[in-house]
Amino acid sequence: MDYLSCELCPRRCMVNREEAAGFCRCGTAPRIARAALHLWEEPCISGTRGSGTVFFSGCTLKCCFCQNYSISSEGFGKDITVRRLADIFLELEEKGAHNINLVTPTQYVPSILSALDLVRHRLSVPIVWNSGGYERLETLKLLEGYVDIYLPDLKYKSSALSRRYSGAADYFDVASEAVSAMIRQTGAPVLKEEDGCTLMKRGVIIRHMVLPGQKEDSKQLLFWIRDHLPQDHFFLSLLSQYTPFYRSREFPEINRRITSYEYNQVLDCAIRLGLTKGFMQEKSSAKEEYTPPFDLEGVDPQP
């Protein structure tokens, strides 16, 4: 796969990205908005020193509530070379990163793999693929041998909700297959005690953010996870951090934060289903301060 007739994501827009932007609003040069240590991932990813997080611009989804909308939809960031991207990976490890965490990376797969080919013999930390879960199986096959940890979302069970809020009626069909493939690639989670904390070295963490008024869809998704995914082969991370960002005000039913009752209903359902290996999130996490500043930190070469 390449950028000349792009089929990297399920949109398969077939655009020649050397001449025009694809559905993701991206050309061929990797555009990033921040590359820095990040402490607000799951504990086994952030550890004590932080995850070496690279925030890529553009996105293959159109989530109306995206907390990173300035980079996903508005295109903020700076174009860099593959060589510079490779050097950023090394710099993050030198700063103490427990892993290299690639956020919303799908639209740049060829560039990322080329960058990793340049330096992965020098990297000693895991590579994390942090995405919305909306991935083609063919693209995931390209990542095998490169990615150690998958951190996908499973956002919705309902196609009506995914169409309304993310512009992707096929989201669950695509993401459910993708998550299954990620688990097949990595196998059961591998954890290691290191630097005074427990760190994930290989595996899958499935994230689900509870949306206002949609706890029943969340419960249906949990039933699917229980019935279709191999137990002990993933962690579940239930997020309460929903904050009405970006275009949420256009959808009155989600133009608010979730209640403790809504989140606890979903959490209780997970516990009843035996989905207890993973993470819950404090209600106080629903704050704008948890979104990092997109200020091009770490993008330019160090002096």
N, C-alpha and C positions, 0 to 999 in steps of 0.2 A: 504494500500500500504506500502511496505517496500523495503529494499535494496536487498533482496535475489533473486528476479527476476524482475529487475527494470522496471517499467512502469510509472514513475513519469512524464516524459515529452513525447511529441508527437513522439519522436524517438522510444520509447518502445523497447529498445535494449535487454531487458530481461536478462541482465547480473547479475550474483550474485556478487554484489559489495563488499562482504566480501572477495572475491577471486581475483577479477580483476576490473579494472576501467571500467566504462560505457562509452557511447558515450561522455558524459560530461567530461571525463578524471578524474573522482572523485571516491574515495572509499566511505567508510561509515562515517569516522570522518569528521565533519565540518572543512573545511580549510578556514581561513580568512586571508586577507592581511592588513586590516586596520579597526579600530573601533574608530571613532572620530567625533567631531562636524564638520558639513559640511555646508558651507554657499552658495553653488552654485546650489541649487535646485530652483524650483519655489518659489516666495516670500512667499506664504502661507504654504510652507513646511519648508523652511529655517528660516523664521521669523527673529528675532533679535539675537537669541543666537545660531542658527544652528540646523540642523537635526542630530540626533544621528545615524550616518551611518555606517553600517557593510558591508564591501565589501567581498563577498564570492568568492572563487576561482572556476574555471571551468565555463562551459556554455553549454547550449543545442543548441546554434547556432554556426555558423562558419563565422561570419561577417568579411570580408576581411579588413574592415576599423575600427575595434574595437579600441577605444581609451584606453581601459583597457586591451589590449591584453596580457600584462605581467602576469595578473592573470587569464583571461578568457581562453587563449590558451596555455600559457607557464607554468601555474600551480604555480606561485609564491604564497606563503602563508604559514601558519603554521597550522597544525592539532591541534584541541582542543577538549575537552570533551563537552558533553551536559551541564554539570554543569558549566563549564567555560563560555560557551555561554550565559547561563542564567545570570550569574554574570555580564557579559559585558553589557547586557541590563540594569541592575540596575545601573551600573556605569555610563552609558551614561545619564540616567535620572538624576542622582545625579550631573552630570556636567552641567546640564541645558538644555539638549536636549528637543526640542519641540515635538519630536516623535522618535520612533525607526524605522529606515529606512533600510530595508533589500534589498541589491542590488545583483541581479542575484542569487536568493536564491533557485530556483525550485529544483535543484538537491539534496538539503538537507532538503526537507520538513519534513520527520519523525523526524530528529534531532531538527529542529526549533520548531516544535509543542511540542516536549518533553520539550525543554528549556522553552517555554512560559508557559507550564503547571506548571513548578516549581515556576514561579515568576509573572505571570500575575495578581495575586491578590494583588501584591505590586506595579505594574506599573500603573501610572495614565495618561500616554501619549498614543496617538494612535500608532498603528502598521502600517507601510507603506510597501507594497509589490511592489518593484521597479524592473520590469522585462522587457524582450524584447517582451512580449506579446505572446510568443509562449508557450501556456499552454493548458494542457488537461482539459476538463470540470470536469473529475473525480477528478483531483488534486485540482481544485478550490473549489470543494464541501468540501474538507477536511479543507480548510482555513476559511470557513464560521464560524463566531463567534470569530475568532482570528484576522483577518485583518480588519482594519478600513478604510484604504485608499489604493487604487490601483493606481499605477503609471506605466502603461504599454506603451510600444512603439506600434505604428502601422507603420511599416517601409515601406511597399510596397503594392501596389494593384496588380502589375504584378507578375505572377509566374516565368516568365523568369528572372526578376531582382532578385527575392528572391533566385532563384536557383543559379544564377551567383555570387551574392555577399554574401549570407548567407548560401548556401548549403541546402536550404529548399524550394523546389518547392511548398509545401503545406502551406507556411507561411500565406498567406492572409486568406485562408479558415479556418485555425486553429485560428489565432489571432483575426479575426473578431468575431468568435463565443465566444472566451475567453473574449474579451472586453465587448460584450453584457452581458455575464454572470456576469462579475464584476459589471456592472451597476445595474443589477437586485439585486445583493447582497447588495450593499451599498445604493441604492436609490439616491435621489438628493443630491448634495453637502451640507454639513453642515459646516458653517464657524462661527468663534467666535473671537471677539475682545479681545485680551489678550496680556499683556506685550508690549503695544504700537504698536501692529501690528494685521493684520487679519490672523488667522491661520485656516487651514482646519482640521476639526475633523473627518470627514467622507466623502467619495466620491471617484470619479475617475477623474484623469487628464490623458488625452490621449496625448502622445508625438508623434510628427512626425518630423523627421529631414530631411530637404530638401537636396537631393543629387545633385552633379554637373551633369548637363545635363538631369535631370530626373524630371523637373518641371511638365511635363504633367502627369506623373504617380502620383505625389503629388496631382494634381488637381482632377484626377479620384478618388483618395482616399477621398478627401474632399467631393466630390459629394456623395460617398457611405455613409460617416458619416452623411451628411445632410439627406439622404433618409432613413437610416436604424436605426439610434440610436435616442432614445427619447430626444428631446431638453430639456434644463434646467436640465439634469441629468448627465452632465459631463462638464469639462473644457477642452479646446483644447490648447495645448502648441506647437507652431510652432518654431522649432529650426533651427538656422542658424549656429550652431557651428561646422559643418562638417570640419574636418581637415584630410588630407591624412595620416593616421597612418598605421602601421603594413604592410599588403600586398597590400595596395592601388596602389603602383607603378606597380603591375602586371596587373592592369586594367587602361590603359591610360586615358580612358574617365572620370574616377573619381579621377585621380591623381592630383587634384587641389582643392582649396577651391571654394565654390560657389560664384557667383557674387551677387551684390546687386540687379541687375535686376531679376535674377532667384528667389531670396527670395521674393522680392516685388511682383512678378507675383503670387506666391502661396499665399502670404498674402492678396493680393487684391481679389483673388478668394474666400478665406475664408470669407472675409467681404461681398462680393456679395451674398454668400450663407447664410448669417446670422449667421455664426459661429464666433461670436464676444465675447463670454464669455471665457476668458482664458488669454493666455500670448503670446506675441511675444518676440523675442530675438534680442538684438542689434548685428549688424554684427561684432562688436569687440569681441564677445564671441568666435569666431573661433581662439582660441589660445591654445597652448599646456599647458599653465599655469593653465587652468581650470581643467585639469586632476590632481587629488590629488596624492601626493607621496605615493606609496605603500611601506611602511617602517615598517610594523607590529606595528604601533602606536596603543596602546590600547589593543593589543592581549594578552600580558602576564599580570598576576595579578599585581595589584598595590602594591608597597612595603609598 
